[in-house]
Amino acid sequence: MIEIKVQNIVASTTFAEKLDLDVIAQSLEDAEYEPEQFPGLVYRLSNPKTATLLFTSGKANCTGAKNVEDVRKTVDIIADKLKKLGVDVYKNPEIIIQNIVSTADLEGELNLTETATGLGLENVEYEPEQFPGLVYRIKEPKVAMLLFSSGKIVCAGARSTEDASKAVENLSEELNSLGLLH
C-alpha cells in the first residue's frame, strides 16, 4: 500500500442566506476584505491553518486543511464567530469536499517518454520543454496525476482520501504491469 500525504483540501459550505462582508471585515480581526480587488472576504485561522473565502451570498470556500476534521473545525469556528456578530447561521452547514491534493512516492524511477507512450497518449499531456512532469488524467476515480521521473506523484481532483489512494494504487499497478517503474 503506497502512502499518500494530503497536502490541501478545498471544501465549500453555506453559512447563511446572506453575509454583510463590510460588517464582518470591521468586526473580525485578521479579516481581509478589498471588494474593489476581489468580491470575497478572506479569513485566515492559525489553528487549524486554513484560509476561508466568505461571499455575500452566504457561501464559503475553505482551503489549506490537511484532513476533513480540520475543515469541520474551521467551519465550526467561523460559524461561532458569525453567530457572535448576530448572523443567522445555518445549523450544521453541509460541507462539500471539492478537491483533495495529495502526494505519494512510487519508490522507483520513471522514463517519462516511455511512460507517456505506455499509458496511452489520449490521456497524457507531456511537454518536457514546458514542464518537467507528465499529466495523466484518470476517469475512475476522476483525478489528474502529475508524474515525475523521480517516481514522485501529485494527485489532484479527488473528492475523498479513499479516491486518492485508489487512484495512486491503480497507477502503481498499471506502471508495474507495463514494466515502466524502475
Contacts in CASP RR format, 6 or more apart in sequence:
PFRMAT RR
TARGET T0000
AUTHOR 0000-0000-0000
METHOD contacts of the structure
MODEL  1
MIEIKVQNIVASTTFAEKLDLDVIAQSLEDAEYEPEQFPGLVYRLSNPKT
ATLLFTSGKANCTGAKNVEDVRKTVDIIADKLKKLGVDVYKNPEIIIQNI
VSTADLEGELNLTETATGLGLENVEYEPEQFPGLVYRIKEPKVAMLLFSS
GKIVCAGARSTEDASKAVENLSEELNSLGLLH
1 165 0 8 1.000
1 169 0 8 1.000
2 104 0 8 1.000
2 105 0 8 1.000
2 106 0 8 1.000
2 107 0 8 1.000
2 165 0 8 1.000
2 168 0 8 1.000
2 169 0 8 1.000
2 172 0 8 1.000
3 104 0 8 1.000
3 105 0 8 1.000
4 102 0 8 1.000
4 103 0 8 1.000
4 104 0 8 1.000
4 155 0 8 1.000
4 161 0 8 1.000
4 164 0 8 1.000
4 165 0 8 1.000
4 168 0 8 1.000
5 102 0 8 1.000
5 103 0 8 1.000
5 104 0 8 1.000
6 66 0 8 1.000
6 67 0 8 1.000
6 100 0 8 1.000
6 101 0 8 1.000
6 102 0 8 1.000
6 161 0 8 1.000
6 164 0 8 1.000
7 66 0 8 1.000
7 101 0 8 1.000
7 102 0 8 1.000
7 103 0 8 1.000
7 154 0 8 1.000
8 63 0 8 1.000
8 64 0 8 1.000
8 65 0 8 1.000
8 66 0 8 1.000
8 99 0 8 1.000
8 100 0 8 1.000
8 101 0 8 1.000
9 62 0 8 1.000
9 63 0 8 1.000
9 64 0 8 1.000
9 65 0 8 1.000
9 66 0 8 1.000
9 67 0 8 1.000
9 68 0 8 1.000
9 70 0 8 1.000
9 71 0 8 1.000
9 97 0 8 1.000
9 99 0 8 1.000
9 100 0 8 1.000
9 101 0 8 1.000
10 61 0 8 1.000
10 62 0 8 1.000
10 63 0 8 1.000
10 64 0 8 1.000
10 97 0 8 1.000
10 98 0 8 1.000
10 99 0 8 1.000
10 100 0 8 1.000
11 61 0 8 1.000
11 62 0 8 1.000
11 65 0 8 1.000
11 71 0 8 1.000
11 75 0 8 1.000
11 95 0 8 1.000
11 96 0 8 1.000
11 97 0 8 1.000
11 98 0 8 1.000
12 59 0 8 1.000
12 60 0 8 1.000
12 61 0 8 1.000
12 62 0 8 1.000
12 95 0 8 1.000
12 96 0 8 1.000
12 98 0 8 1.000
13 59 0 8 1.000
13 60 0 8 1.000
13 62 0 8 1.000
13 75 0 8 1.000
13 93 0 8 1.000
13 94 0 8 1.000
13 95 0 8 1.000
13 96 0 8 1.000
14 57 0 8 1.000
14 58 0 8 1.000
14 59 0 8 1.000
14 60 0 8 1.000
14 90 0 8 1.000
14 93 0 8 1.000
14 94 0 8 1.000
15 54 0 8 1.000
15 58 0 8 1.000
15 59 0 8 1.000
15 60 0 8 1.000
15 78 0 8 1.000
15 79 0 8 1.000
15 82 0 8 1.000
15 87 0 8 1.000
15 89 0 8 1.000
15 90 0 8 1.000
15 93 0 8 1.000
16 58 0 8 1.000
16 82 0 8 1.000
16 87 0 8 1.000
16 88 0 8 1.000
16 89 0 8 1.000
16 90 0 8 1.000
17 58 0 8 1.000
17 88 0 8 1.000
18 56 0 8 1.000
18 57 0 8 1.000
18 58 0 8 1.000
19 41 0 8 1.000
19 54 0 8 1.000
19 55 0 8 1.000
19 56 0 8 1.000
19 57 0 8 1.000
19 58 0 8 1.000
19 82 0 8 1.000
19 87 0 8 1.000
20 56 0 8 1.000
20 87 0 8 1.000
21 33 0 8 1.000
21 35 0 8 1.000
21 40 0 8 1.000
21 41 0 8 1.000
21 54 0 8 1.000
21 55 0 8 1.000
21 56 0 8 1.000
22 33 0 8 1.000
23 85 0 8 1.000
24 31 0 8 1.000
24 33 0 8 1.000
24 41 0 8 1.000
24 43 0 8 1.000
24 54 0 8 1.000
24 82 0 8 1.000
24 85 0 8 1.000
24 87 0 8 1.000
25 31 0 8 1.000
25 32 0 8 1.000
25 33 0 8 1.000
25 41 0 8 1.000
27 85 0 8 1.000
28 43 0 8 1.000
28 81 0 8 1.000
28 85 0 8 1.000
30 43 0 8 1.000
30 44 0 8 1.000
31 41 0 8 1.000
31 42 0 8 1.000
31 43 0 8 1.000
32 41 0 8 1.000
32 42 0 8 1.000
32 43 0 8 1.000
32 44 0 8 1.000
33 40 0 8 1.000
33 41 0 8 1.000
33 42 0 8 1.000
39 55 0 8 1.000
39 56 0 8 1.000
40 53 0 8 1.000
40 54 0 8 1.000
40 55 0 8 1.000
40 56 0 8 1.000
41 53 0 8 1.000
41 54 0 8 1.000
41 55 0 8 1.000
42 51 0 8 1.000
42 52 0 8 1.000
42 53 0 8 1.000
43 51 0 8 1.000
43 52 0 8 1.000
43 53 0 8 1.000
43 54 0 8 1.000
43 78 0 8 1.000
44 50 0 8 1.000
44 51 0 8 1.000
44 52 0 8 1.000
45 51 0 8 1.000
45 52 0 8 1.000
45 74 0 8 1.000
45 77 0 8 1.000
45 78 0 8 1.000
48 65 0 8 1.000
48 66 0 8 1.000
48 70 0 8 1.000
48 73 0 8 1.000
48 74 0 8 1.000
49 64 0 8 1.000
50 62 0 8 1.000
50 63 0 8 1.000
50 64 0 8 1.000
50 65 0 8 1.000
50 70 0 8 1.000
50 71 0 8 1.000
50 74 0 8 1.000
51 62 0 8 1.000
51 63 0 8 1.000
51 64 0 8 1.000
52 60 0 8 1.000
52 61 0 8 1.000
52 62 0 8 1.000
52 63 0 8 1.000
52 74 0 8 1.000
52 78 0 8 1.000
53 60 0 8 1.000
53 61 0 8 1.000
53 63 0 8 1.000
54 60 0 8 1.000
54 78 0 8 1.000
60 75 0 8 1.000
60 78 0 8 1.000
61 98 0 8 1.000
62 71 0 8 1.000
62 74 0 8 1.000
62 75 0 8 1.000
65 71 0 8 1.000
65 74 0 8 1.000
68 95 0 8 1.000
68 97 0 8 1.000
68 161 0 8 1.000
71 95 0 8 1.000
71 97 0 8 1.000
72 95 0 8 1.000
75 93 0 8 1.000
75 95 0 8 1.000
79 89 0 8 1.000
79 93 0 8 1.000
82 89 0 8 1.000
83 89 0 8 1.000
97 159 0 8 1.000
97 160 0 8 1.000
98 159 0 8 1.000
99 156 0 8 1.000
99 157 0 8 1.000
99 158 0 8 1.000
99 159 0 8 1.000
100 155 0 8 1.000
100 156 0 8 1.000
100 157 0 8 1.000
100 158 0 8 1.000
100 159 0 8 1.000
100 160 0 8 1.000
100 161 0 8 1.000
100 163 0 8 1.000
100 164 0 8 1.000
101 154 0 8 1.000
101 155 0 8 1.000
101 156 0 8 1.000
101 157 0 8 1.000
102 154 0 8 1.000
102 155 0 8 1.000
102 158 0 8 1.000
102 161 0 8 1.000
102 164 0 8 1.000
102 168 0 8 1.000
103 152 0 8 1.000
103 153 0 8 1.000
103 154 0 8 1.000
103 155 0 8 1.000
104 152 0 8 1.000
104 153 0 8 1.000
104 155 0 8 1.000
104 168 0 8 1.000
105 151 0 8 1.000
105 152 0 8 1.000
105 153 0 8 1.000
106 151 0 8 1.000
106 152 0 8 1.000
106 153 0 8 1.000
106 171 0 8 1.000
106 172 0 8 1.000
106 175 0 8 1.000
106 181 0 8 1.000
107 151 0 8 1.000
108 150 0 8 1.000
108 151 0 8 1.000
108 181 0 8 1.000
108 182 0 8 1.000
109 149 0 8 1.000
109 150 0 8 1.000
109 151 0 8 1.000
109 181 0 8 1.000
109 182 0 8 1.000
110 134 0 8 1.000
110 147 0 8 1.000
110 148 0 8 1.000
110 149 0 8 1.000
110 150 0 8 1.000
110 151 0 8 1.000
110 175 0 8 1.000
110 180 0 8 1.000
110 181 0 8 1.000
110 182 0 8 1.000
111 149 0 8 1.000
111 180 0 8 1.000
111 182 0 8 1.000
112 126 0 8 1.000
112 128 0 8 1.000
112 133 0 8 1.000
112 134 0 8 1.000
112 147 0 8 1.000
112 148 0 8 1.000
112 149 0 8 1.000
113 126 0 8 1.000
113 128 0 8 1.000
114 180 0 8 1.000
115 124 0 8 1.000
115 134 0 8 1.000
115 147 0 8 1.000
115 175 0 8 1.000
115 180 0 8 1.000
116 124 0 8 1.000
116 126 0 8 1.000
116 134 0 8 1.000
118 178 0 8 1.000
118 180 0 8 1.000
119 136 0 8 1.000
119 174 0 8 1.000
119 178 0 8 1.000
123 136 0 8 1.000
123 137 0 8 1.000
123 138 0 8 1.000
124 134 0 8 1.000
124 135 0 8 1.000
124 136 0 8 1.000
124 137 0 8 1.000
125 134 0 8 1.000
125 135 0 8 1.000
126 133 0 8 1.000
126 134 0 8 1.000
126 135 0 8 1.000
132 148 0 8 1.000
132 149 0 8 1.000
133 146 0 8 1.000
133 147 0 8 1.000
133 148 0 8 1.000
133 149 0 8 1.000
134 146 0 8 1.000
134 147 0 8 1.000
134 148 0 8 1.000
135 144 0 8 1.000
135 145 0 8 1.000
135 146 0 8 1.000
135 147 0 8 1.000
136 144 0 8 1.000
136 145 0 8 1.000
136 146 0 8 1.000
136 147 0 8 1.000
136 171 0 8 1.000
137 143 0 8 1.000
137 144 0 8 1.000
137 145 0 8 1.000
138 144 0 8 1.000
138 145 0 8 1.000
138 167 0 8 1.000
138 170 0 8 1.000
138 171 0 8 1.000
141 158 0 8 1.000
141 159 0 8 1.000
141 163 0 8 1.000
141 164 0 8 1.000
141 166 0 8 1.000
141 167 0 8 1.000
142 157 0 8 1.000
143 155 0 8 1.000
143 156 0 8 1.000
143 157 0 8 1.000
143 158 0 8 1.000
143 163 0 8 1.000
143 164 0 8 1.000
143 167 0 8 1.000
144 155 0 8 1.000
144 156 0 8 1.000
144 157 0 8 1.000
145 153 0 8 1.000
145 154 0 8 1.000
145 155 0 8 1.000
145 156 0 8 1.000
145 167 0 8 1.000
145 168 0 8 1.000
145 171 0 8 1.000
146 153 0 8 1.000
146 154 0 8 1.000
146 156 0 8 1.000
147 153 0 8 1.000
147 171 0 8 1.000
151 181 0 8 1.000
153 168 0 8 1.000
153 171 0 8 1.000
155 164 0 8 1.000
155 167 0 8 1.000
155 168 0 8 1.000
158 164 0 8 1.000
158 167 0 8 1.000
172 181 0 8 1.000
175 181 0 8 1.000
END
